[in-house]
Amino acid sequence: MEAIAQHPPLLILEHIIHYLLPEFLNDSYDKEAIYDVSKPLTRVCRSWRQFFLSYAFRYVHVGTQFKPSLKLAYALGTCDLTKEVIVMFKTATIFNGSALIQLRQCTPAETLFPHIEVLSFTFTGKRGKLKQDDKLQPIHIFTDELMHIFPDISSVKVIRDGEASQSWSPYHSHKLLERLLTGRSAIDCTGYVLNAALPFSQSSTPLQSLVTSGSTKTKQVFTFIRRNWQSLQRLDLDLSAPNLVEHIVSDSDGTTVTYPELHKLRLKTCEQDATTASRPSFDGMPFPALKSLVVHGIYPFSDDTLLRGSGDSLEFLDMCMSESDIDMFIEAGILDEGRFKALQCARLGELFEWPSQVYGNRVSRILGAFHRTPVIDLSDGFNFNYSVLQSRVDSFAPTLRVLDIPGVRCTYEQILELIGSLPLIHKLDVTCAKSVDLGDANYDTELMELADKERLVSWDAKSHFGCVYLDMNTRPIAGASGPPLSLTLKEFHLRVDRGAGWLQAVRLAVILALRCPSILSFPKFFANGVTLFRSHLVEMGPFVQLADYLSRDRT
């Protein structure tokens, strides 16, 4: 029987990599250095070797801007583990033909790599002096050789650095980009680059994934999207104005375009004042099969076009909403209870440039619409009383795993009640209202005297906890003792009202550590960006004494 250490879970191996070999985190272009550092781990056993090499060579480099690593991967016999090739050449060398020589020097002779399907291509530097009548033969030969070496490339990402952008040659770039992008099922590049390559002379491969941008100057990009309405499964689009979305939903004759296979849609729009932005509305259901919808910026329609027809399929929703958007969704029935049958995560935020907040009845309707969703994340722009949340707790309980609602302010007693009411909760984020029982911003006189007596440095973090432990031994706080509130809660974002101070945060953390034995961490403790781990608390002797004292007090 093989030892379990020979086949540990991948997550454990990743932690081992990041702990022992932090170089892996840097995504260094020098794969040879990475391999030298990881050699001891590759010698543990065959499965460890395969994992570490597949991690180190998950992508390889070809080009002149960094140390090529494809030959090293080939020499180590790990090429079948590589999924992506990153190609970087100076623009001028591609146009004058010298890049072909460099490409051949970077790759093993007479060797093909059919298992690599992803190509990231970066142009750097100026293009050099070119005339439109200059021969295109070097471009053709270079791209032919590149695609001969990597014959099964299906996904292409194109990047230009600053110099390449400033000296772009429309005629030559069109020919080069067209040859790189034609026939790919997945394309990732800016709208300006894609527009320069369009229209493709021929392409029999249906486009399935597109990551790009759109503006009034990239009309061919919108036409390209509409032409692939039957096959698109993923669309990630940055728009310079919200109303440009009409160019992907409406054909040139005004007919609504439907994308029957589109499962993932991400739209990023500018955050200009929505009152002055003209937002279109459409009939029909352009996106009936969405599983993931992300809208960052202004919601681009004046009606429910984006969400219409996807109630049975939508699993992930991440959207910025204004009060007027919410009212429109309520009127359209989008926020009716039971509308989203498959939703696993609802993440709603407000536009950062807006001073408005979302209150009262609108929040109640949102909570009702997502009451069966396992993950609910509302930004702190959604402000409401605990009573609004309390009325929904019973319907949340069967499924809720994550509840991020920093805009609701609860007393610490209500926080304990909420945790006890959610048997499957893993992560919770609320704001604790200032409480006299938990203390104010400053130590009282008795606590300061206690700190001096125990020789604790008054503004050291451990000193705060040490003082609280000793103080709670003599003045217990209601709710600090009792049976476990939760055996599933692992993460609590500890927020306190302004002016409440360290003492309140410390006392609440101690109470939760006592009553929730499963809790592991308090991220961004007291809004300072520092994660407080449970181990920091329980390793202190006074914590053990306090826990023992409170347990004896109950008995």
C-alpha positions as CSV (number, residue, x, y, z in Angstrom):
1,M,0.0,0.0,0.0
2,E,1.4,3.4,-1.0
3,A,2.1,6.0,1.6
4,I,-0.4,8.9,1.7
5,A,2.5,11.3,1.4
6,Q,3.1,10.1,-2.2
7,H,-0.4,11.3,-3.2
8,P,-1.4,14.3,-1.0
9,P,-4.2,16.5,-2.1
10,L,-3.3,19.2,-4.7
11,L,-4.2,22.0,-2.3
12,I,-1.7,20.7,0.2
13,L,1.0,20.5,-2.5
14,E,0.3,24.1,-3.6
15,H,0.7,25.2,0.0
16,I,4.0,23.4,0.2
17,I,5.1,25.1,-3.0
18,H,4.2,28.6,-1.7
19,Y,5.8,28.0,1.7
20,L,9.1,26.4,0.5
21,L,9.4,28.1,-2.9
22,P,8.0,31.6,-2.8
23,E,9.7,32.1,-6.2
24,F,6.7,30.3,-7.7
25,L,4.5,33.2,-6.7
26,N,6.5,35.6,-8.8
27,D,5.7,33.9,-12.1
28,S,9.3,34.4,-13.0
29,Y,10.3,34.4,-16.6
30,D,13.4,32.4,-15.6
31,K,12.0,28.9,-15.6
32,E,15.6,27.4,-15.3
33,A,16.0,29.2,-11.9
34,I,12.6,28.0,-10.8
35,Y,13.5,24.4,-11.7
36,D,16.9,24.6,-9.9
37,V,15.1,25.7,-6.7
38,S,12.5,23.0,-6.9
39,K,14.8,20.1,-7.7
40,P,14.8,18.7,-4.1
41,L,11.0,18.5,-4.2
42,T,10.9,16.8,-7.6
43,R,13.1,14.0,-6.1
44,V,10.6,13.0,-3.4
45,C,8.7,10.6,-5.6
46,R,7.3,10.4,-9.1
47,S,3.9,12.0,-8.3
48,W,5.6,14.9,-6.6
49,R,7.9,15.4,-9.6
50,Q,5.0,15.4,-12.0
51,F,3.0,17.9,-9.9
52,F,5.9,20.4,-9.4
53,L,7.0,20.2,-13.0
54,S,3.5,20.7,-14.3
55,Y,3.1,23.7,-12.0
56,A,6.5,25.2,-13.0
57,F,6.0,24.6,-16.7
58,R,2.2,25.2,-16.9
59,Y,3.3,27.8,-19.4
60,V,6.5,28.4,-21.3
61,H,8.2,31.3,-23.0
62,V,9.4,31.8,-26.6
63,G,11.0,35.0,-27.7
64,T,13.8,37.5,-27.1
65,Q,12.5,39.5,-24.2
66,F,13.1,36.8,-21.6
67,K,15.0,33.5,-21.1
68,P,13.2,31.0,-23.4
69,S,11.9,28.0,-21.5
70,L,10.3,25.8,-24.2
71,K,13.6,24.0,-24.8
72,L,14.1,23.3,-21.1
73,A,10.6,21.9,-20.8
74,Y,11.3,19.7,-23.8
75,A,14.6,18.5,-22.4
76,L,12.9,17.6,-19.1
77,G,10.1,15.7,-20.9
78,T,7.4,17.9,-19.4
79,C,6.0,19.5,-22.6
80,D,2.9,17.3,-22.4
81,L,2.1,19.1,-19.1
82,T,2.3,22.6,-20.6
83,K,-0.9,24.3,-21.5
84,E,0.2,27.8,-22.7
85,V,3.0,29.4,-24.7
86,I,3.9,33.0,-24.2
87,V,5.5,34.5,-27.3
88,M,7.1,38.0,-27.2
89,F,9.0,39.6,-30.1
90,K,9.9,43.1,-31.1
91,T,7.4,44.3,-33.7
92,A,10.2,45.4,-36.1
93,T,11.7,41.9,-36.2
94,I,8.4,40.4,-37.2
95,F,8.0,42.8,-40.1
96,N,11.7,42.6,-41.3
97,G,11.9,38.8,-41.0
98,S,14.6,38.4,-38.3
99,A,11.9,37.1,-35.8
100,L,11.7,33.9,-37.8
101,I,15.3,33.1,-37.1
102,Q,14.9,33.9,-33.4
103,L,11.7,31.7,-33.3
104,R,13.6,28.7,-34.7
105,Q,16.5,29.3,-32.2
106,C,14.0,29.2,-29.3
107,T,12.3,26.0,-30.2
108,P,13.6,22.4,-30.6
109,A,14.3,21.5,-34.2
110,E,11.7,19.5,-36.1
111,T,9.4,19.2,-33.1
112,L,5.7,20.0,-32.9
113,F,3.7,20.7,-29.7
114,P,0.1,19.8,-30.5
115,H,-1.0,19.7,-26.8
116,I,-0.5,23.4,-26.3
117,E,-3.7,25.2,-27.1
118,V,-3.3,28.7,-25.6
119,L,-1.1,31.4,-27.2
120,S,-0.3,34.7,-25.6
121,F,1.4,37.0,-28.1
122,T,3.0,40.3,-27.1
123,F,4.3,42.9,-29.5
124,T,7.0,45.2,-28.1
125,G,8.9,48.2,-29.4
126,K,8.5,50.3,-32.5
127,R,7.7,48.8,-35.9
128,G,10.5,50.4,-37.8
129,K,10.2,52.1,-41.1
130,L,7.5,50.5,-43.3
131,K,5.7,51.4,-46.5
132,Q,2.4,49.9,-47.6
133,D,4.0,48.3,-50.6
134,D,6.6,46.6,-48.4
135,K,6.3,42.8,-48.9
136,L,4.1,40.9,-46.4
137,Q,6.1,37.7,-47.0
138,P,8.0,37.9,-43.7
139,I,4.7,38.1,-41.8
140,H,3.3,35.1,-43.6
141,I,6.4,33.0,-43.2
142,F,6.6,33.9,-39.4
143,T,3.0,33.1,-38.6
144,D,3.0,29.9,-40.8
145,E,6.1,28.7,-38.8
146,L,4.5,29.6,-35.5
147,M,1.3,27.8,-36.2
148,H,3.3,24.8,-37.6
149,I,5.1,24.5,-34.3
150,F,1.9,24.9,-32.3
151,P,-0.7,23.4,-34.7
152,D,-3.6,23.1,-32.2
153,I,-3.8,26.7,-30.9
154,S,-7.4,27.4,-30.3
155,S,-7.1,30.4,-27.9
156,V,-5.1,33.5,-28.7
157,K,-4.4,36.6,-26.5
158,V,-2.8,39.6,-28.1
159,I,-1.0,42.3,-26.1
160,R,0.8,45.5,-27.3
161,D,3.2,47.5,-25.1
162,G,3.2,51.3,-25.2
163,E,5.7,51.7,-28.0
164,A,4.0,49.2,-30.2
165,S,0.7,51.0,-29.8
166,Q,2.2,54.4,-30.7
167,S,3.9,53.1,-33.9
168,W,1.1,50.7,-35.1
169,S,1.0,50.1,-38.9
170,P,-2.6,49.6,-39.9
171,Y,-1.9,47.8,-43.1
172,H,0.8,45.4,-41.8
173,S,-0.8,44.9,-38.4
174,H,-4.1,43.9,-40.1
175,K,-2.4,41.2,-42.0
176,L,-0.4,39.9,-39.0
177,L,-3.4,40.0,-36.6
178,E,-5.7,38.4,-39.1
179,R,-3.4,35.5,-39.4
180,L,-3.0,35.2,-35.6
181,L,-6.7,35.4,-34.8
182,T,-8.5,33.8,-37.7
183,G,-9.9,30.4,-36.9
184,R,-9.6,30.6,-33.1
185,S,-12.4,29.6,-30.8
186,A,-11.2,32.0,-28.1
187,I,-9.9,35.6,-28.5
188,D,-8.6,38.0,-25.9
189,C,-7.4,41.5,-27.0
190,T,-8.5,45.1,-26.9
191,G,-11.2,46.3,-29.2
192,Y,-8.7,48.5,-31.0
193,V,-6.5,45.4,-31.8
194,L,-9.4,43.3,-32.8
195,N,-10.9,46.0,-35.0
196,A,-7.6,46.3,-36.8
197,A,-7.7,42.6,-37.7
198,L,-11.3,42.6,-38.9
199,P,-12.9,41.5,-41.1
200,F,-11.4,38.1,-41.3
201,S,-11.2,36.8,-44.8
202,Q,-12.3,33.4,-43.8
203,S,-13.0,31.5,-40.6
204,S,-14.8,28.2,-40.3
205,T,-14.2,27.9,-36.5
206,P,-17.2,29.1,-34.4
207,L,-16.1,31.7,-31.8
208,Q,-16.9,30.5,-28.3
209,S,-15.1,33.0,-26.1
210,L,-14.3,36.7,-26.6
211,V,-12.6,39.1,-24.2
212,T,-12.4,42.6,-25.7
213,S,-13.6,46.2,-25.4
214,G,-15.9,48.4,-27.4
215,S,-16.3,52.1,-28.3
216,T,-17.7,54.2,-31.1
217,K,-14.5,53.5,-33.1
218,T,-14.8,49.7,-33.0
219,K,-18.0,49.1,-35.0
220,Q,-16.5,46.0,-36.6
221,V,-16.1,44.4,-33.2
222,F,-19.8,44.7,-32.5
223,T,-20.6,43.2,-36.0
224,F,-18.2,40.4,-35.2
225,I,-20.0,39.6,-31.9
226,R,-23.4,39.6,-33.6
227,R,-22.2,37.3,-36.4
228,N,-21.2,34.7,-33.7
229,W,-24.5,34.8,-31.9
230,Q,-25.0,31.0,-32.4
231,S,-21.7,29.8,-30.9
232,L,-20.6,32.4,-28.2
233,Q,-20.5,30.9,-24.8
234,R,-18.5,33.6,-23.0
235,L,-18.4,37.4,-23.6
236,D,-16.3,39.8,-21.6
237,L,-16.8,43.4,-22.8
238,D,-15.5,46.7,-21.6
239,L,-17.7,49.5,-23.0
240,S,-16.7,53.2,-23.2
241,A,-20.4,54.1,-22.7
242,P,-23.3,52.1,-21.3
243,N,-25.6,52.6,-24.3
244,L,-23.1,50.9,-26.6
245,V,-24.5,47.6,-25.4
246,E,-27.3,48.1,-27.9
247,H,-24.9,47.2,-30.7
248,I,-24.6,43.6,-29.4
249,V,-28.3,43.2,-28.7
250,S,-29.8,44.8,-31.8
251,D,-28.9,44.0,-35.4
252,S,-28.5,46.7,-38.0
253,D,-32.2,46.4,-38.9
254,G,-33.4,46.7,-35.3
255,T,-34.0,43.0,-34.8
256,T,-33.1,41.7,-31.3
257,V,-30.2,39.3,-31.4
258,T,-30.4,36.2,-29.2
259,Y,-27.4,34.3,-27.9
260,P,-28.7,30.8,-27.1
261,E,-25.3,29.4,-25.9
262,L,-24.0,32.4,-24.0
263,H,-23.4,31.2,-20.4
264,K,-20.9,33.8,-19.1
265,L,-21.4,37.6,-19.7
266,R,-19.3,40.3,-18.1
267,L,-20.0,44.0,-18.9
268,K,-17.9,46.9,-17.6
269,T,-19.3,50.3,-18.2
270,C,-18.2,53.8,-17.3
271,E,-19.6,55.3,-14.1
272,Q,-20.9,58.5,-15.7
273,D,-24.1,60.1,-14.2
274,A,-26.9,57.7,-15.0
275,T,-29.4,60.6,-15.2
276,T,-27.7,61.9,-18.3
277,A,-26.9,58.5,-19.9
278,S,-29.4,57.3,-22.5
279,R,-30.1,53.6,-21.8
280,P,-31.9,51.4,-24.4
281,S,-34.7,48.9,-23.8
282,F,-35.5,45.8,-25.9
283,D,-38.1,43.2,-26.4
284,G,-37.4,39.5,-26.4
285,M,-34.7,37.6,-24.5
286,P,-31.2,38.2,-25.8
287,F,-29.5,36.1,-23.1
288,P,-31.8,33.2,-22.1
289,A,-29.1,30.8,-21.0
290,L,-26.9,32.9,-18.7
291,K,-25.2,31.1,-15.8
292,S,-22.9,33.9,-14.8
293,L,-23.7,37.7,-15.1
294,V,-21.3,40.4,-14.0
295,V,-22.0,44.1,-14.6
296,H,-19.5,46.6,-13.2
297,G,-20.5,50.2,-13.6
298,I,-23.9,51.6,-14.7
299,Y,-26.5,49.0,-15.6
300,P,-26.7,49.6,-19.3
301,F,-30.5,49.0,-20.0
302,S,-33.6,50.9,-18.9
303,D,-35.4,47.6,-18.4
304,D,-34.7,44.0,-17.4
305,T,-33.2,43.0,-20.7
306,L,-30.0,41.4,-19.2
307,L,-31.9,39.2,-16.7
308,R,-34.9,38.4,-18.7
309,G,-35.4,34.6,-19.2
310,S,-32.4,33.4,-17.2
311,G,-34.2,32.7,-13.9
312,D,-33.8,29.0,-14.2
313,S,-30.2,29.0,-15.3
314,L,-28.4,31.9,-13.5
315,E,-25.9,30.7,-10.9
316,F,-23.7,33.7,-10.3
317,L,-24.8,37.4,-10.2
318,D,-22.4,40.3,-9.6
319,M,-23.9,43.7,-10.3
320,C,-23.9,47.4,-9.4
321,M,-27.3,48.7,-8.6
322,S,-28.8,52.1,-8.0
323,E,-32.2,52.7,-6.2
324,S,-33.8,53.4,-9.6
325,D,-32.4,50.1,-11.0
326,I,-33.9,48.2,-8.0
327,D,-37.3,49.9,-8.5
328,M,-37.2,48.9,-12.2
329,F,-36.4,45.3,-11.3
330,I,-39.2,45.2,-8.7
331,E,-41.7,46.5,-11.3
332,A,-40.5,43.9,-13.9
333,G,-40.8,41.1,-11.3
334,I,-37.1,40.3,-11.4
335,L,-37.0,40.5,-7.5
336,D,-40.0,38.3,-6.9
337,E,-39.4,35.5,-4.4
338,G,-38.5,32.3,-6.2
339,R,-37.5,34.0,-9.4
340,F,-33.9,32.7,-9.3
341,K,-34.1,28.9,-8.9
342,A,-30.4,28.0,-9.5
343,L,-28.6,31.1,-8.1
344,Q,-25.6,30.2,-5.9
345,C,-24.1,33.6,-5.3
346,A,-25.6,37.1,-5.3
347,R,-23.1,40.0,-5.0
348,L,-24.6,43.5,-5.2
349,G,-22.8,46.9,-4.9
350,E,-23.4,50.5,-5.4
351,L,-21.6,52.7,-7.9
352,F,-18.5,54.2,-6.2
353,E,-19.0,57.7,-7.6
354,W,-22.6,57.9,-6.3
355,P,-23.3,59.3,-2.8
356,S,-26.6,57.5,-2.7
357,Q,-27.5,54.6,-0.4
358,V,-30.0,51.8,-0.6
359,Y,-32.4,51.6,2.3
360,G,-35.6,50.0,3.8
361,N,-38.1,48.3,1.6
362,R,-35.8,47.9,-1.4
363,V,-33.3,45.9,0.8
364,S,-36.2,43.8,2.1
365,R,-37.2,42.9,-1.5
366,I,-33.6,42.0,-2.4
367,L,-33.2,39.7,0.6
368,G,-36.5,38.1,-0.3
369,A,-35.5,37.5,-3.9
370,F,-32.2,35.8,-2.8
371,H,-33.4,34.1,0.4
372,R,-32.4,30.7,-1.0
373,T,-29.0,31.8,-2.3
374,P,-26.1,30.2,-0.4
375,V,-23.8,33.3,-0.8
376,I,-25.2,36.8,-0.3
377,D,-22.9,39.8,-0.5
378,L,-24.3,43.3,-0.3
379,S,-21.9,46.3,-0.2
380,D,-22.0,48.7,2.7
381,G,-24.1,51.0,0.6
382,F,-27.1,48.8,1.5
383,N,-28.1,50.1,4.9
384,F,-30.9,48.5,6.9
385,N,-31.9,47.6,10.5
386,Y,-31.4,44.2,12.0
387,S,-35.2,43.8,12.2
388,V,-35.3,43.6,8.3
389,L,-32.7,40.8,8.4
390,Q,-34.3,39.0,11.3
391,S,-37.6,38.6,9.5
392,R,-35.7,36.6,6.8
393,V,-33.5,34.4,9.0
394,D,-35.8,31.4,9.0
395,S,-35.9,31.2,5.2
396,F,-32.1,31.8,5.0
397,A,-31.2,29.0,7.4
398,P,-31.4,25.9,5.0
399,T,-28.9,27.1,2.5
400,L,-27.0,30.2,3.7
401,R,-23.2,29.7,3.8
402,V,-21.8,33.3,3.3
403,L,-23.5,36.5,4.5
404,D,-21.6,39.7,3.7
405,I,-23.8,42.7,4.8
406,P,-21.6,45.3,6.4
407,G,-24.3,47.9,6.0
408,V,-26.5,46.3,8.7
409,R,-25.6,47.4,12.3
410,C,-26.3,45.0,15.0
411,T,-25.8,44.9,18.8
412,Y,-23.4,42.3,19.8
413,E,-26.3,40.3,21.3
414,Q,-28.0,40.4,17.9
415,I,-24.8,39.1,16.3
416,L,-24.7,36.2,18.6
417,E,-28.4,35.6,17.9
418,L,-27.8,35.7,14.2
419,I,-24.9,33.3,14.3
420,G,-27.0,30.8,16.4
421,S,-29.8,31.1,13.9
422,L,-27.7,30.1,10.8
423,P,-26.6,26.5,11.3
424,L,-24.5,26.2,8.1
425,I,-22.9,29.7,8.1
426,H,-19.2,29.7,7.2
427,K,-18.5,33.5,6.8
428,L,-20.2,36.5,8.3
429,D,-19.7,40.2,7.8
430,V,-21.8,42.7,9.8
431,T,-21.1,45.9,11.8
432,C,-21.3,45.8,15.5
433,A,-23.1,48.9,17.0
434,K,-21.4,50.6,19.9
435,S,-22.2,49.0,23.2
436,V,-21.7,50.1,26.7
437,D,-21.2,46.5,27.8
438,L,-18.3,46.1,25.3
439,G,-16.6,49.3,26.3
440,D,-15.8,52.6,24.5
441,A,-12.9,53.9,22.6
442,N,-10.6,54.3,25.7
443,Y,-9.6,52.1,28.5
444,D,-11.4,53.0,31.7
445,T,-9.3,53.8,34.8
446,E,-9.6,50.4,36.3
447,L,-8.4,48.7,33.2
448,M,-5.5,51.0,32.8
449,E,-4.5,50.3,36.4
450,L,-4.7,46.6,35.6
451,A,-2.4,47.0,32.6
452,D,0.2,48.8,34.8
453,K,-0.1,46.1,37.5
454,E,0.5,43.3,35.0
455,R,3.3,45.3,33.3
456,L,1.5,45.2,29.9
457,V,2.4,47.8,27.3
458,S,-0.9,49.8,26.9
459,W,-1.0,50.0,23.0
460,D,0.4,46.7,22.1
461,A,-2.2,44.4,20.5
462,K,-1.4,41.5,22.9
463,S,-1.8,43.9,25.8
464,H,-5.3,44.7,24.8
465,F,-6.3,41.1,24.8
466,G,-4.3,40.4,28.0
467,C,-6.2,43.2,29.8
468,V,-9.5,42.0,28.4
469,Y,-8.9,38.4,29.5
470,L,-8.0,39.5,33.0
471,D,-10.9,42.0,33.2
472,M,-13.5,39.5,32.0
473,N,-12.4,37.1,34.7
474,T,-13.8,39.6,37.2
475,R,-16.5,41.3,35.2
476,P,-18.0,38.8,32.7
477,I,-20.0,40.1,29.8
478,A,-23.4,38.7,29.0
479,G,-23.2,36.2,26.2
480,A,-19.5,35.3,26.8
481,S,-20.4,32.0,28.3
482,G,-22.8,29.3,27.1
483,P,-22.9,26.4,24.7
484,P,-21.3,26.7,21.2
485,L,-23.2,29.0,18.9
486,S,-21.8,27.6,15.7
487,L,-19.7,24.7,14.7
488,T,-19.4,25.9,11.0
489,L,-18.5,29.6,11.3
490,K,-14.8,29.9,10.2
491,E,-14.4,33.6,9.3
492,F,-15.9,36.8,10.8
493,H,-15.2,40.2,9.5
494,L,-15.1,42.2,12.7
495,R,-16.4,45.7,12.1
496,V,-17.4,48.1,14.8
497,D,-19.1,51.5,14.6
498,R,-16.9,54.6,14.4
499,G,-15.8,55.7,17.9
500,A,-16.3,52.2,19.4
501,G,-12.6,51.6,19.4
502,W,-10.2,48.8,20.1
503,L,-11.7,47.7,23.4
504,Q,-15.1,46.8,21.9
505,A,-13.4,45.0,18.9
506,V,-11.2,43.0,21.3
507,R,-14.0,42.0,23.6
508,L,-16.2,40.9,20.7
509,A,-13.4,38.8,19.2
510,V,-12.9,37.1,22.6
511,I,-16.6,36.3,22.9
512,L,-16.7,34.8,19.4
513,A,-13.6,32.8,20.0
514,L,-15.2,31.4,23.2
515,R,-18.6,30.7,21.7
516,C,-17.6,29.6,18.1
517,P,-14.9,26.9,18.4
518,S,-14.8,26.5,14.6
519,I,-13.8,30.2,13.9
520,L,-10.4,30.5,12.4
521,S,-9.8,34.1,11.6
522,F,-11.0,37.7,11.8
523,P,-9.9,39.3,8.5
524,K,-9.2,43.1,8.4
525,F,-9.5,43.2,12.2
526,F,-10.9,46.5,13.3
527,A,-10.6,47.8,9.7
528,N,-6.8,47.8,9.9
529,G,-6.2,45.3,7.1
530,V,-4.6,42.8,9.5
531,T,-6.0,39.3,9.8
532,L,-6.4,38.2,13.4
533,F,-6.2,34.4,13.7
534,R,-7.8,32.3,16.4
535,S,-4.3,30.9,17.2
536,H,-3.3,34.5,18.3
537,L,-6.0,34.4,20.9
538,V,-5.9,30.9,22.3
539,E,-2.1,30.7,22.6
540,M,-2.3,33.3,25.4
541,G,-2.4,31.8,28.9
542,P,-5.1,34.2,30.1
543,F,-7.5,33.0,27.4
544,V,-7.3,29.4,28.8
545,Q,-7.9,30.8,32.3
546,L,-10.9,32.8,31.1
547,A,-12.4,29.9,29.2
548,D,-12.0,27.7,32.3
549,Y,-13.4,30.4,34.5
550,L,-16.5,30.8,32.3
551,S,-17.1,27.1,32.0
552,R,-17.0,26.7,35.8
553,D,-19.3,29.6,36.1
554,R,-21.9,27.8,33.9
555,T,-21.7,24.7,36.0
